[in-house]
Amino acid sequence: MSLKSFKLFFLFFFFSFLGFSQISKIHYVPPLTVDLEGNSLPRDQYLYLSTPSTNPVNGTITELSTGRVINFSDISTNPLQNDNPIRYTINNGSGSVNDRLNNQLFVNPNNTANSSGILTLNAGFLVEADCPIYVSIRYNAGAQAGAFTSKGLAALGTEFRTGMMLNGTQGNAHNGNNSASSATLNFFSVMATEDNTRIEIELPNASASSLTLGGTSSSFNYNGGTKINKTLQKHQSLIIAQDFGISNNNSTNKRFGLIGALIKSVDVLGNKDSSKPLVVNSGSASGTFVSSGGHDHGIDQIVAIDRVGHEYIFVRGAGANSSNMETPLVVAAQDNTEIYIGSSTSPDEILNAGEFLQIANTNYSTASQGGTMYVKTQNQDFKLFAYQGVG
């Protein structure tokens, strides 16, 4: 299967707020990273802005790496309004790799960590408008591409669980087929929205062995079972990246190391601090849900635990020719979370906090596009972070 054979898109569902959670006057765009090997390096990169407003909307885009402020009127001679979306070009795809990994949207993975730990970044974007708008991030990356929509103020929260592609299949007892290659990388990025924000990160699926976090030439050896603690100032970020081109990461029992990561904003006592909310992007750049074949970028801006639900309906896309491309991935937020699939009256799986389940696509109502799958936990007190791969 060639790398162009399919696209994997990473989506996040939170039905209670659907339709209202992505439009906002303020949008935070934490930075992304990418594997430096293979043919999936980022090329042209854009912010797309749109609005339902029939009146002109004024606003600014701030490059957090430089502090440069761009007015909407500098981007387009026609004002932003419902019949005139505008596009801001971050990079037109020309120049060197370093030009395209310049701490605006993308950060070189070698700049995310060193032997002392995870590095503080000034990167990404802040978009502010005088009327609610939508902000979509899109880019091409060689034979692949990526896109996601900012969640606006709905993205802010104090507790998150990450999801990303498995680079193979989960299999039985989390021992699936290992297809992680030098062209795959999983990551998540975290941005602070207030000064003196204390961030605490746990990697429950990395407890068995150490991981190498960062890039191939500058990295940090993380010891499983420990917490990562970092203090950021307003609009600063960090990126936790697992590059599967590093031999220490490329094994079946390590490739799930960043899935189900617990990210919290905490006070000096380690309690959740709602006065210092975070914004989180999570995904793969690039990755795959299948045990062989192509790979692609799949990234989304996720929401915190207070905005996720306990029941979901997944709708199958057009990737019917692969057994694992069309697959939901759910992550438990607390111990003893019972997973019910379809009409099951007894749990199909019981997960502890941070554990995940790749749900077989045979559970869709049909193997064709448009098939549905109902998934829930035992009650609304058992929240479930839900992701979906769509081919």
Disulfide bonds with the S-S distance in Angstrom:
none
